[in-house]
Amino acid sequence: MSVASCYAFNQAVFELGEYNPEERIGPAIWIKCAIAGMLDECELPEDKTPIIYLPGVGRKDLRAIEQCPDHLRPLAELQYRGCWWAYNTAGRDWSVGSFLTNPRVGLELDIAKDKKSQSAILKILPDLLETPEESLRGKKLEANDFINIVMDDPAKDILGWLNNPEDKKALWKDSKWPIFTQACVGSFGFDPDKSAIESVLLKLCEAEGEWLKVWQRFEDTAHNLPLLVKQLNSIKPDGLAFNASHFLAENLKDENELAVHFKDFAAQDVAAIKQQLFDLFERQATRKSWLWYRLGLSPWLAILEQLVSVIENTKIAFTGPSVEAMAESYKERFWQADAAAVSAMAAAKDINQQQIVADILATIYTPWLEQVTLNFQGLVRAQGYPGKPGEVNESTAQYNVGSQIVFFVDGLRFDTGKTLQQKLSKLAVNTDLTTNWCALPSLTATAKAAVTPVSELLSGAQENDNFMPKLIASGSEFSPYHLKKALAEKGWQYLDGLDTGEPNGNAWVQTGDLDNMGHKQQMKMPLNIDGVLNDVVARVEGLVNAGWQNIRIVTDHGWLWVPNKLAEANISKNIVKKRLARCAILKDNVDTAELKVPWHWNHNVSVAMAPGIAGYVGGDYYNHGGLSLQECLTPVINIQKKG
């Protein structure tokens, strides 16, 4: 039908009702005048037969004029000069039922005659009229069939209502609410208008009968139903036989038990603490499979799991016959001790938890870290440091591959590199993680310059107090300005912000400053690592989508994080030019028992390394610049776009 013909048809339709001429609705006498063409406000199209819609009025109401209600009498005589729209030769009025079931002029559907089914049809009529005819054929249609047209996903609707009952009722008031109520009463055993919300929540947790499907849907969507999850705090099981994993209250009870145990550890020795941690985890590990653990509502269990991992990965003495052998062992297994310590602190979300975790880690982790570092330093003293000045290292090799980005992340330690690799696996890329020995001392000024594509342009001055290399050609201190300039002269792009550049050459990118965050956050540094790594992944994804085929993630140095601060080590002022946290610049030609290494940029400059995990300037939870596997063995992640 054309727009014009639709308009003409609508202009020919008049409806009995309250006076509303704009909608062509009015009382009987108004309709009588309108079809007679007596009203300027309501013109009848020429050559169109008027159609009168009488909602709620049957043919019998007009048949006997003397008994016709007063408000209908002006229209009664029209039955003799008009035509009823009837569905059979007997002139019966159309009804919803006759339209759906009539075999000649209707849909010929098989519909139950019971009151419940007939009532359901009227409640969902708008939705029913939009339902494909094919889906209604082939079976006897009963009340639940009509309810399901509106309630096509009852589990979703019940959960949505439980999450915000008042809002859902207001939203569904005029259409869906009666059907929702009928479905809840008929299939789920509660009336949303009358039942106490606590009793409905208990049915959800018990998950019996039809409620099992609702619980299963809840497990999949609970992260999007925060108000519902909050309400479950107070729902406790009824009776002795119940599934504890379905009750948040049971999870919170176990969490409180762990909290009490953790507070009692302060007065115990290390052996007792380790044994109790093992025993507690053995009793409560099953909660890892519960929904509440996935929702982050079991923080003490998450902390306990990581503390047990620390114990597991520190119970074997860690040393080796050589520096390289020790590095291999670290890459194969022992990095997990550092990762677990950091993860335990990251799982502690409030200051009380953080202090408790820090105190436990100081007992089970810090002594191990100290001994491992002393073992490593002993090997370096005897055999030398593998990352010798002037040698081409893994991270700076093969920088001339076409369509490659060198992606610099400041302070990417090996264990965080492993986490980053895992996060990158969700992208359409292949990754390969190798390692590099950082330039010494493990400070940004020295080590970042060593992994840039322009490192061959640099050297170090004998007299310096900041370990910053200089440009050989000009003697200027190497700075971000000089890095950009030197890259441009070499034909490299420097991509600021979210720039993606032209993916047909080489480029330098830097995102993710773990080092700066560590210096600022100190003890709380582990809580923010995940966010920094997510930013790196997002930047990589943008570069891959822009067409870059190869990305190499490099870093300058790792770091030490200790839960109870770096102790302070003594060094004689008489032999030191400049003292930093984990290292010191020695005066020329001094004789000292301190562990010495040459500066990467000038081997005539001697650098003293602080013993173990101490610092020449103590008091930090986070720092670097010294000699440890955690500071010196850095990750290199090669990324290739799939396909």
C-alpha positions as CSV (number, residue, x, y, z in Angstrom):
1,M,0.0,0.0,0.0
2,S,1.4,3.4,-0.9
3,V,1.8,6.2,1.6
4,A,-1.1,8.1,0.0
5,S,-3.4,5.1,0.2
6,C,-2.4,4.3,3.8
7,Y,-3.2,7.9,4.7
8,A,-6.6,7.7,3.0
9,F,-7.4,4.5,4.7
10,N,-6.5,5.9,8.2
11,Q,-8.6,9.0,7.4
12,A,-11.6,6.7,6.8
13,V,-11.4,4.9,10.2
14,F,-13.4,6.3,13.2
15,E,-13.2,4.9,16.7
16,L,-15.7,5.0,19.5
17,G,-14.2,6.5,22.6
18,E,-13.4,9.6,24.6
19,Y,-13.4,12.8,22.4
20,N,-10.0,13.1,20.6
21,P,-10.6,14.4,17.1
22,E,-6.9,14.5,16.2
23,E,-6.9,10.7,16.6
24,R,-10.3,10.4,14.9
25,I,-11.8,9.1,18.2
26,G,-15.1,10.3,19.7
27,P,-18.5,9.5,21.1
28,A,-21.4,8.0,19.0
29,I,-23.0,11.2,18.0
30,W,-19.7,12.7,16.9
31,I,-19.0,9.6,14.7
32,K,-22.5,10.0,13.2
33,C,-21.8,13.6,12.3
34,A,-18.3,12.8,11.0
35,I,-19.5,10.1,8.6
36,A,-22.2,12.4,7.4
37,G,-19.5,14.9,6.4
38,M,-20.8,17.6,8.8
39,L,-17.6,18.2,10.7
40,D,-14.9,20.6,9.5
41,E,-12.5,19.2,12.0
42,C,-12.7,15.7,10.6
43,E,-13.1,15.4,6.8
44,L,-14.0,12.1,5.2
45,P,-12.0,11.3,2.0
46,E,-14.1,11.2,-1.2
47,D,-15.1,7.8,-2.5
48,K,-14.1,6.1,0.7
49,T,-16.5,4.1,2.8
50,P,-16.1,5.0,6.5
51,I,-15.0,2.3,8.8
52,I,-16.2,2.4,12.4
53,Y,-14.3,0.6,15.1
54,L,-16.3,-0.2,18.2
55,P,-13.8,-1.6,20.8
56,G,-15.6,-3.7,23.4
57,V,-19.0,-3.6,21.6
58,G,-20.6,-6.7,20.2
59,R,-23.2,-7.1,17.5
60,K,-25.8,-8.1,20.1
61,D,-25.3,-4.7,21.9
62,L,-26.8,-2.9,18.9
63,R,-29.3,-5.5,17.6
64,A,-32.3,-4.5,19.8
65,I,-32.5,-0.8,19.4
66,E,-35.0,-0.4,22.3
67,Q,-32.6,-2.1,24.6
68,C,-29.4,-0.5,23.2
69,P,-27.4,1.5,25.7
70,D,-27.9,5.3,25.4
71,H,-24.2,6.0,24.4
72,L,-24.5,3.6,21.5
73,R,-28.0,4.5,20.2
74,P,-26.9,7.1,17.6
75,L,-25.0,4.3,15.8
76,A,-27.6,1.5,16.1
77,E,-29.4,2.3,12.8
78,L,-26.0,1.9,10.9
79,Q,-26.3,-1.9,11.2
80,Y,-29.1,-1.7,8.6
81,R,-27.3,0.3,6.0
82,G,-23.8,-0.9,6.8
83,C,-21.9,-4.2,6.8
84,W,-20.6,-6.0,9.9
85,W,-17.0,-7.3,9.6
86,A,-17.8,-10.9,10.5
87,Y,-15.8,-14.1,10.0
88,N,-18.5,-16.5,8.8
89,T,-21.9,-16.6,7.2
90,A,-23.6,-16.6,10.5
91,G,-22.2,-13.1,11.1
92,R,-20.3,-13.8,14.3
93,D,-18.1,-11.1,15.7
94,W,-14.4,-11.5,15.3
95,S,-12.5,-12.4,18.5
96,V,-8.8,-13.1,19.2
97,G,-9.7,-16.8,19.6
98,S,-11.6,-17.0,16.3
99,F,-8.9,-15.3,14.4
100,L,-6.3,-17.7,15.8
101,T,-8.3,-20.9,15.4
102,N,-10.7,-20.6,12.5
103,P,-9.8,-23.1,9.7
104,R,-11.2,-21.1,6.8
105,V,-10.4,-17.4,7.4
106,G,-8.2,-17.6,10.5
107,L,-4.8,-19.2,11.3
108,E,-6.2,-22.7,12.2
109,L,-4.0,-23.0,15.3
110,D,-4.7,-25.7,17.9
111,I,-5.3,-23.7,21.2
112,A,-6.4,-25.1,24.5
113,K,-9.8,-23.9,25.7
114,D,-9.0,-23.6,29.4
115,K,-9.3,-20.3,31.2
116,K,-5.6,-20.0,31.9
117,S,-4.6,-20.3,28.3
118,Q,-7.3,-17.9,27.1
119,S,-6.2,-15.4,29.7
120,A,-2.5,-15.7,28.7
121,I,-3.4,-15.0,25.0
122,L,-4.9,-11.6,25.9
123,K,-2.0,-10.6,28.1
124,I,0.6,-11.2,25.5
125,L,-1.4,-10.3,22.4
126,P,1.0,-7.6,21.1
127,D,3.9,-10.0,21.3
128,L,1.8,-12.8,19.9
129,L,0.9,-10.8,16.8
130,E,4.6,-10.3,16.0
131,T,5.4,-14.0,16.4
132,P,6.1,-16.0,13.2
133,E,3.2,-18.2,12.4
134,E,5.4,-21.2,11.7
135,S,6.6,-21.3,15.3
136,L,3.0,-21.7,16.6
137,R,2.0,-24.7,14.4
138,G,2.4,-28.4,15.0
139,K,1.3,-28.6,18.7
140,K,-1.5,-27.8,21.1
141,L,-0.8,-24.3,22.4
142,E,-1.3,-23.9,26.2
143,A,-0.7,-21.1,28.7
144,N,3.0,-21.8,29.1
145,D,3.5,-21.7,25.3
146,F,2.1,-18.1,25.2
147,I,4.0,-17.1,28.3
148,N,7.2,-18.3,26.7
149,I,6.6,-16.0,23.7
150,V,7.2,-13.0,26.1
151,M,9.3,-14.9,28.6
152,D,11.6,-16.4,26.0
153,D,14.5,-16.4,28.5
154,P,12.9,-16.7,32.0
155,A,16.2,-17.3,33.8
156,K,17.5,-14.0,32.4
157,D,14.3,-12.1,33.4
158,I,14.3,-13.5,36.9
159,L,17.9,-12.6,37.5
160,G,17.3,-9.1,36.0
161,W,14.4,-8.6,38.4
162,L,16.3,-9.9,41.4
163,N,19.2,-7.5,40.6
164,N,16.8,-4.5,40.6
165,P,13.2,-5.4,41.5
166,E,11.6,-1.9,41.5
167,D,13.2,-0.8,38.3
168,K,12.2,-4.0,36.4
169,K,8.6,-3.8,37.7
170,A,8.3,-0.2,36.5
171,L,9.8,-1.1,33.1
172,W,7.5,-4.1,32.6
173,K,4.4,-2.6,34.2
174,D,2.2,-2.1,31.1
175,S,3.2,-5.2,29.1
176,K,5.5,-7.9,30.5
177,W,4.8,-7.7,34.2
178,P,1.5,-9.8,34.3
179,I,3.2,-12.5,32.2
180,F,6.3,-12.4,34.3
181,T,4.2,-12.8,37.4
182,Q,2.3,-15.7,35.9
183,A,5.5,-17.5,34.8
184,C,7.1,-17.0,38.3
185,V,4.0,-18.5,40.0
186,G,3.5,-21.3,37.6
187,S,7.1,-22.5,37.0
188,F,9.2,-21.1,39.8
189,G,7.0,-21.2,42.9
190,F,6.9,-17.5,43.9
191,D,4.9,-14.4,43.3
192,P,7.1,-11.3,42.6
193,D,4.3,-9.1,44.0
194,K,3.9,-11.0,47.3
195,S,7.0,-13.2,48.0
196,A,9.8,-11.8,50.3
197,I,12.9,-11.2,48.3
198,E,14.9,-13.2,50.7
199,S,12.8,-16.3,50.1
200,V,13.3,-16.0,46.3
201,L,17.1,-15.5,46.8
202,L,17.1,-18.7,48.9
203,K,15.5,-20.6,46.0
204,L,18.2,-19.3,43.7
205,C,20.9,-20.6,45.9
206,E,19.2,-23.9,46.5
207,A,18.9,-24.4,42.7
208,E,16.3,-27.1,42.8
209,G,14.1,-28.1,39.8
210,E,13.6,-25.2,37.4
211,W,15.9,-23.0,39.6
212,L,18.9,-25.0,38.5
213,K,18.8,-23.4,35.1
214,V,18.5,-20.0,36.8
215,W,21.6,-20.7,38.9
216,Q,23.6,-21.9,35.9
217,R,22.7,-18.7,34.1
218,F,23.7,-16.7,37.2
219,E,27.1,-18.4,37.3
220,D,27.7,-17.1,33.7
221,T,26.4,-13.6,34.2
222,A,27.0,-12.7,37.9
223,H,29.7,-10.2,37.0
224,N,26.9,-8.1,35.4
225,L,24.6,-8.4,38.4
226,P,26.4,-6.5,41.2
227,L,23.2,-5.6,43.2
228,L,22.0,-9.2,43.2
229,V,25.4,-10.5,44.4
230,K,25.4,-7.9,47.2
231,Q,22.0,-9.1,48.4
232,L,23.3,-12.7,48.6
233,N,25.6,-11.7,51.5
234,S,22.9,-12.4,54.1
235,I,21.3,-15.5,52.5
236,K,22.1,-18.5,54.6
237,P,21.3,-22.2,53.9
238,D,18.2,-23.7,55.4
239,G,18.8,-27.1,57.0
240,L,21.8,-29.3,57.0
241,A,21.9,-30.6,53.4
242,F,22.9,-27.9,51.0
243,N,25.5,-27.0,48.4
244,A,27.9,-24.6,50.2
245,S,29.4,-23.4,47.0
246,H,26.1,-21.7,46.1
247,F,26.0,-19.6,49.2
248,L,28.0,-16.4,49.4
249,A,27.5,-16.4,53.2
250,E,29.4,-19.7,53.4
251,N,32.3,-18.2,51.4
252,L,32.4,-15.2,53.7
253,K,32.4,-17.4,56.7
254,D,35.5,-19.2,55.4
255,E,37.1,-15.9,54.5
256,N,36.6,-14.6,58.1
257,E,38.2,-17.8,59.4
258,L,41.3,-17.2,57.2
259,A,41.4,-13.6,58.3
260,V,41.6,-14.7,62.0
261,H,44.4,-17.2,61.2
262,F,46.4,-14.6,59.3
263,K,46.3,-12.1,62.2
264,D,47.7,-14.8,64.5
265,F,50.8,-15.5,62.4
266,A,52.7,-12.5,63.7
267,A,53.8,-14.3,66.9
268,Q,54.8,-17.5,65.3
269,D,58.1,-18.8,63.8
270,V,58.7,-19.4,60.1
271,A,58.3,-23.2,60.2
272,A,54.9,-22.9,62.0
273,I,53.7,-20.2,59.6
274,K,54.6,-22.3,56.5
275,Q,53.0,-25.4,57.9
276,Q,49.8,-23.6,58.8
277,L,49.6,-22.0,55.4
278,F,49.8,-25.4,53.8
279,D,47.2,-26.8,56.1
280,L,44.8,-23.9,55.5
281,F,45.1,-24.1,51.8
282,E,44.5,-27.9,51.8
283,R,41.2,-27.3,53.7
284,Q,40.0,-24.4,51.6
285,A,41.4,-24.9,48.1
286,T,38.1,-26.3,46.9
287,R,36.7,-22.8,47.1
288,K,38.8,-21.9,44.1
289,S,36.1,-23.6,41.9
290,W,33.3,-21.5,43.5
291,L,31.7,-18.6,41.7
292,W,32.7,-16.2,44.5
293,Y,36.4,-16.8,43.9
294,R,36.0,-15.8,40.2
295,L,34.1,-12.7,41.3
296,G,37.0,-11.6,43.5
297,L,35.0,-12.2,46.7
298,S,37.6,-14.6,48.2
299,P,40.6,-12.2,48.6
300,W,42.1,-14.2,51.6
301,L,42.0,-17.4,49.6
302,A,43.7,-15.7,46.7
303,I,46.4,-14.4,49.0
304,L,46.7,-17.8,50.6
305,E,47.2,-19.5,47.3
306,Q,50.0,-17.1,46.3
307,L,51.7,-17.5,49.7
308,V,51.7,-21.2,49.3
309,S,53.2,-20.8,45.9
310,V,56.0,-18.7,47.4
311,I,56.7,-21.5,49.9
312,E,56.7,-24.1,47.2
313,N,59.1,-22.2,45.0
314,T,61.5,-21.2,47.8
315,K,61.9,-24.4,49.7
316,I,64.8,-25.6,47.5
317,A,68.1,-23.9,47.8
318,F,68.7,-21.9,44.7
319,T,72.3,-21.5,43.4
320,G,74.3,-23.0,40.6
321,P,77.8,-23.8,39.2
322,S,77.8,-20.7,37.0
323,V,76.0,-17.4,36.5
324,E,74.4,-18.7,33.3
325,A,73.3,-22.0,35.0
326,M,71.7,-20.0,37.7
327,A,69.9,-17.8,35.2
328,E,68.6,-20.9,33.4
329,S,67.2,-22.3,36.7
330,Y,65.6,-19.0,37.4
331,K,63.9,-18.9,33.9
332,E,62.7,-22.5,34.3
333,R,61.2,-22.2,37.8
334,F,62.4,-19.8,40.4
335,W,60.9,-16.7,38.8
336,Q,57.6,-18.0,40.1
337,A,58.7,-17.2,43.7
338,D,59.0,-13.5,42.8
339,A,55.7,-13.6,40.8
340,A,53.8,-15.2,43.7
341,A,55.2,-12.7,46.2
342,V,54.1,-9.8,44.0
343,S,50.7,-11.5,43.3
344,A,50.1,-12.0,47.0
345,M,50.5,-8.3,47.7
346,A,48.4,-7.4,44.6
347,A,45.5,-9.5,46.0
348,A,45.6,-7.5,49.3
349,K,43.1,-4.7,48.6
350,D,42.9,-2.9,51.9
351,I,45.7,-1.5,54.1
352,N,45.1,-4.0,56.8
353,Q,45.5,-7.0,54.5
354,Q,48.5,-5.4,52.9
355,Q,50.4,-5.1,56.2
356,I,49.5,-8.6,57.2
357,V,50.7,-10.0,53.8
358,A,53.9,-7.9,54.0
359,D,54.7,-9.2,57.4
360,I,54.2,-12.8,56.3
361,L,56.3,-12.3,53.1
362,A,59.0,-10.7,55.2
363,T,59.3,-14.1,57.0
364,I,58.9,-16.6,54.1
365,Y,60.2,-14.6,51.0
366,T,62.7,-11.9,52.0
367,P,65.3,-14.3,53.5
368,W,65.2,-16.5,50.3
369,L,65.6,-13.4,48.1
370,E,68.6,-12.3,50.2
371,Q,70.3,-15.7,50.0
372,V,69.7,-16.1,46.2
373,T,71.1,-12.6,45.6
374,L,74.2,-13.4,47.7
375,N,74.7,-16.7,45.7
376,F,74.4,-14.8,42.4
377,Q,76.8,-12.1,43.5
378,G,79.3,-14.7,44.6
379,L,79.3,-16.3,41.1
380,V,79.7,-12.9,39.5
381,R,82.6,-12.0,41.8
382,A,84.3,-15.3,40.8
383,Q,83.3,-15.5,37.1
384,G,82.4,-12.0,36.0
385,Y,79.1,-10.5,34.7
386,P,77.8,-12.1,31.5
387,G,76.6,-8.8,30.0
388,K,80.0,-7.3,29.4
389,P,80.4,-3.7,28.0
390,G,80.6,-3.4,24.2
391,E,79.0,-6.8,23.5
392,V,75.9,-7.0,21.3
393,N,73.1,-8.3,23.5
394,E,69.9,-10.1,22.6
395,S,67.6,-7.0,22.8
396,T,69.7,-4.9,20.4
397,A,70.4,-7.6,17.8
398,Q,68.7,-7.7,14.4
399,Y,67.1,-4.3,14.6
400,N,67.1,-3.8,10.8
401,V,64.3,-6.2,10.1
402,G,61.7,-4.5,7.9
403,S,58.3,-3.6,9.4
404,Q,59.5,-3.9,13.0
405,I,58.8,-1.8,16.1
406,V,61.1,-1.8,19.0
407,F,58.7,-1.3,21.9
408,F,60.4,-0.1,25.1
409,V,58.8,-0.8,28.5
410,D,60.6,0.8,31.4
411,G,61.3,-1.6,34.3
412,L,59.8,-4.8,32.8
413,R,61.1,-7.5,35.2
414,F,61.3,-11.1,34.0
415,D,58.3,-12.3,36.0
416,T,56.2,-9.4,34.8
417,G,57.4,-10.2,31.3
418,K,56.0,-13.7,31.7
419,T,52.6,-12.2,32.8
420,L,52.7,-9.8,29.8
421,Q,53.4,-12.7,27.4
422,Q,50.3,-14.4,28.8
423,K,48.2,-11.3,28.3
424,L,49.5,-10.9,24.7
425,S,48.4,-14.5,23.9
426,K,44.8,-13.2,23.7
427,L,45.7,-11.2,20.7
428,A,46.1,-12.5,17.1
429,V,49.9,-12.8,17.6
430,N,52.6,-15.4,18.2
431,T,55.1,-14.5,21.0
432,D,58.5,-15.8,22.0
433,L,60.2,-14.8,25.2
434,T,64.0,-14.7,25.6
435,T,66.3,-12.9,28.0
436,N,69.0,-10.3,28.0
437,W,71.6,-9.2,30.6
438,C,71.0,-5.6,31.2
439,A,73.8,-3.0,31.1
440,L,75.4,-2.2,34.5
441,P,74.5,-0.6,36.7
442,S,70.9,-1.5,36.3
443,L,69.7,2.1,36.2
444,T,67.5,3.7,33.5
445,A,70.2,6.2,32.5
446,T,72.7,3.5,31.6
447,A,70.5,0.5,30.6
448,K,67.9,2.2,28.5
449,A,70.5,3.8,26.2
450,A,72.1,0.3,25.7
451,V,68.9,-1.1,24.2
452,T,68.2,1.8,21.8
453,P,69.0,1.3,18.0
454,V,71.5,4.2,18.4
455,S,73.7,2.8,21.2
456,E,76.8,2.7,18.9
457,L,76.8,6.5,19.0
458,L,77.3,6.6,22.7
459,S,80.1,6.4,25.3
460,G,80.7,7.4,28.9
461,A,82.7,10.1,30.5
462,Q,85.2,9.3,33.2
463,E,83.8,12.0,35.4
464,N,80.1,11.7,35.9
465,D,77.7,11.4,38.7
466,N,74.5,10.2,37.0
467,F,75.6,7.3,34.8
468,M,74.3,9.1,31.8
469,P,76.2,8.3,28.5
470,K,77.1,11.0,26.0
471,L,77.1,11.3,22.3
472,I,80.5,10.5,20.9
473,A,80.3,13.2,18.2
474,S,79.2,16.2,20.3
475,G,79.9,15.2,23.9
476,S,76.3,16.1,24.7
477,E,74.5,14.1,27.4
478,F,72.1,11.6,25.8
479,S,68.5,12.8,26.3
480,P,65.1,12.1,24.9
481,Y,65.7,14.9,22.3
482,H,68.9,13.3,21.1
483,L,67.2,9.9,21.0
484,K,64.5,11.2,18.7
485,K,67.0,13.1,16.5
486,A,69.3,10.1,16.2
487,L,66.5,7.8,15.3
488,A,65.3,10.2,12.6
489,E,68.8,10.4,11.1
490,K,68.9,6.6,11.0
491,G,65.5,6.5,9.2
492,W,63.5,5.3,12.2
493,Q,60.0,6.6,13.2
494,Y,59.4,7.8,16.8
495,L,55.8,7.1,17.6
496,D,54.3,9.3,20.3
497,G,51.0,8.7,22.1
498,L,48.8,6.4,20.1
499,D,50.5,7.1,16.7
500,T,50.8,4.0,14.6
501,G,53.1,5.4,11.9
502,E,53.8,3.7,8.6
503,P,54.2,0.0,9.0
504,N,56.9,-0.4,6.3
505,G,60.1,0.3,8.1
506,N,61.3,0.6,11.7
507,A,59.9,2.5,14.6
508,W,60.5,3.1,18.3
509,V,57.6,3.1,20.8
510,Q,57.7,3.5,24.6
511,T,54.6,2.8,26.8
512,G,54.3,1.4,30.3
513,D,56.5,3.0,33.0
514,L,56.7,0.3,35.7
515,D,59.8,1.9,37.0
516,N,58.3,5.3,37.7
517,M,55.3,3.6,39.3
518,G,57.5,1.5,41.6
519,H,59.4,4.5,42.9
520,K,56.2,6.3,43.7
521,Q,54.0,3.4,45.0
522,Q,56.8,1.6,46.9
523,M,55.1,-1.2,49.0
524,K,51.9,-0.8,47.0
525,M,53.6,-1.2,43.6
526,P,52.3,-4.7,43.0
527,L,48.7,-3.5,43.1
528,N,49.2,-1.5,39.9
529,I,51.3,-3.8,37.7
530,D,48.3,-5.3,36.0
531,G,47.0,-2.0,34.9
532,V,50.3,-1.0,33.3
533,L,50.6,-4.3,31.5
534,N,47.1,-3.9,30.2
535,D,48.1,-0.6,28.7
536,V,51.0,-2.2,26.9
537,V,48.8,-4.9,25.5
538,A,46.3,-2.3,24.2
539,R,49.1,-0.4,22.5
540,V,50.5,-3.6,20.9
541,E,47.0,-4.4,19.7
542,G,46.7,-1.0,18.1
543,L,50.0,-1.4,16.3
544,V,49.2,-4.9,15.1
545,N,45.8,-3.7,13.7
546,A,47.6,-0.8,12.0
547,G,49.6,-3.4,10.0
548,W,52.9,-3.9,11.9
549,Q,54.1,-7.4,11.4
550,N,56.9,-7.6,14.0
551,I,57.2,-6.0,17.4
552,R,60.1,-6.5,19.8
553,I,59.4,-5.6,23.5
554,V,62.6,-4.6,25.3
555,T,63.4,-3.1,28.6
556,D,66.3,-1.5,30.5
557,H,66.4,-3.3,33.9
558,G,64.4,-5.2,36.5
559,W,64.0,-4.4,40.1
560,L,63.8,-5.6,43.7
561,W,60.6,-5.4,45.6
562,V,60.8,-6.4,49.3
563,P,57.9,-6.3,51.7
564,N,59.9,-5.0,54.6
565,K,62.2,-2.4,53.0
566,L,65.8,-2.6,51.9
567,A,68.3,-2.7,54.7
568,E,71.1,-0.1,54.6
569,A,74.6,-1.3,53.8
570,N,77.7,0.7,54.9
571,I,80.4,1.9,52.5
572,S,83.2,4.2,53.4
573,K,82.8,7.7,52.3
574,N,86.5,7.9,51.5
575,I,86.2,5.6,48.5
576,V,83.0,6.9,47.0
577,K,82.3,9.7,44.5
578,K,78.5,9.2,44.4
579,R,76.3,6.9,46.4
580,L,73.0,5.6,45.1
581,A,70.5,3.2,46.5
582,R,71.9,-0.1,45.1
583,C,75.3,1.0,43.8
584,A,78.0,3.7,44.2
585,I,80.6,5.3,41.9
586,L,84.0,4.6,43.3
587,K,86.9,6.9,43.2
588,D,89.6,6.2,40.8
589,N,92.1,3.4,41.6
590,V,90.7,2.6,45.1
591,D,91.2,-0.8,46.7
592,T,88.0,-2.2,48.3
593,A,86.4,-5.5,49.3
594,E,83.1,-4.3,47.8
595,L,81.9,-6.2,44.7
596,K,83.0,-4.1,41.8
597,V,81.9,-4.0,38.1
598,P,82.8,-1.7,35.3
599,W,80.3,0.9,34.0
600,H,78.8,-0.3,30.7
601,W,79.7,3.0,28.9
602,N,83.3,3.3,30.3
603,H,85.0,0.3,31.7
604,N,87.5,2.6,33.5
605,V,84.7,3.7,35.8
606,S,84.3,1.3,38.7
607,V,80.9,0.7,40.3
608,A,80.4,-0.8,43.8
609,M,77.4,-3.1,44.1
610,A,75.5,-3.2,47.4
611,P,75.6,-6.6,49.1
612,G,72.6,-8.9,48.8
613,I,69.4,-7.0,48.8
614,A,70.6,-4.1,50.9
615,G,71.1,-0.6,49.7
616,Y,73.7,2.0,50.3
617,V,70.7,4.2,50.8
618,G,68.1,2.1,52.6
619,G,64.4,2.4,53.4
620,D,62.8,1.6,50.1
621,Y,60.5,-1.2,49.3
622,Y,61.2,-0.8,45.6
623,N,64.5,0.0,43.9
624,H,67.1,-1.1,41.4
625,G,70.6,-0.4,40.2
626,G,72.3,-3.3,42.0
627,L,73.3,-6.9,41.1
628,S,70.6,-9.5,41.3
629,L,68.8,-11.8,38.9
630,Q,65.7,-9.8,39.5
631,E,67.4,-6.6,38.4
632,C,69.7,-7.8,35.7
633,L,68.1,-10.7,33.8
634,T,65.5,-8.9,31.7
635,P,62.9,-10.3,29.2
636,V,62.8,-9.7,25.5
637,I,59.4,-10.6,23.8
638,N,59.3,-11.0,20.1
639,I,55.8,-10.6,18.7
640,Q,54.7,-11.7,15.2
641,K,51.3,-11.0,13.7
642,K,49.5,-14.3,12.9
643,G,49.0,-15.0,9.2
